Amino acid sequence: MEKQEYVSVKQLAQELGLDSSNTRKYVLAQGFSFLKQRTPDSRGQLANVLTKEDAEAIKALREEQGFTGNAVANSAEGWFYIVLIVPELDPLRVKLGFASDARNRLQAHRTVAPTATLAKAWPCKRAWEQAAMDSVTRIGCQLIANEVFQCDNLDALIERCESFFELMP
């Protein structure tokens, strides 16, 4: 019987240019499952591993999805988004932020706010996030906590975002 070869999440993460946590989330989101195995890089502890075939399939899938080379560099680009947290209760309470994938980020918000809605998203670089947030919330928005704002006028906020991102390269 041939011995099965395994690839640890840590090893796959290094090959993809991601951290282990994001690699784990990505693998699960793509429908793959882990096995538990002791590995040299886990100091004898059980670690999440994939078969060599699954690891190769994941690398090929990422390439098909447009992730080439070092994904860390790619993660600097994504989306600046406005999410209506509980639109049925307060349509002017919003969450602003940056995400590499706005739709996936909305799904994450829905784990605590099931009716959350994506109001709008703009192509953005991670480095712009704080400047965008400071710029678009300076008028008519009050910080509640952790990128959550109470705004006077959602249309005006969206318009300020449109203006901000039109200026960016």
Steps between C-alpha positions, in 0.01 A plus 500: 500500500639838397543759774272805452678835477354795688546876486449698819292818498812685612695367202216578256467850645868565433462380142193722446651805671220511760493460875382167641167636624398643161619185326285287732194718435559497124539121488178447695312754287600305189344183641815312597537335838803438716650189644690503830861387489817557697743699286863610535391866520237430771754373756326167528152647554204411280468757223262568213632337183380435147588226260763605250235472227261736686781749560583501128130541414476799737806664343352446153164638613662816638680550171170458309346762730768749404731469801848479357834527666504623856144549623612736774576761236158439343325545835599868491222550245135443565185695578392782727145421601195640673288239676160584647521304824130472591317682222153410630572666837739780413581557131751771592727282719781379276821305515782627281815311420738328265475141380673301232155362412201717592243221455690264730537779753123559489446131573730531801298799627182298459615255765416767760261716296298264276326780308816699426503639146782619279411857406794552264867413448786668312834362380752601765853442622544398862722804556208730410254358754564739788522806276177404326323442830624829647408691186149365441389510866624849586155647427175356629637180657571418862730214597318248719774236530746304286421645157126517575346841437165667546449717192255778430456415132599177326476650149736782601745247646494298177551820300805591712638150439442540126690831505785357708554197278474702177810687616701187574723350230 
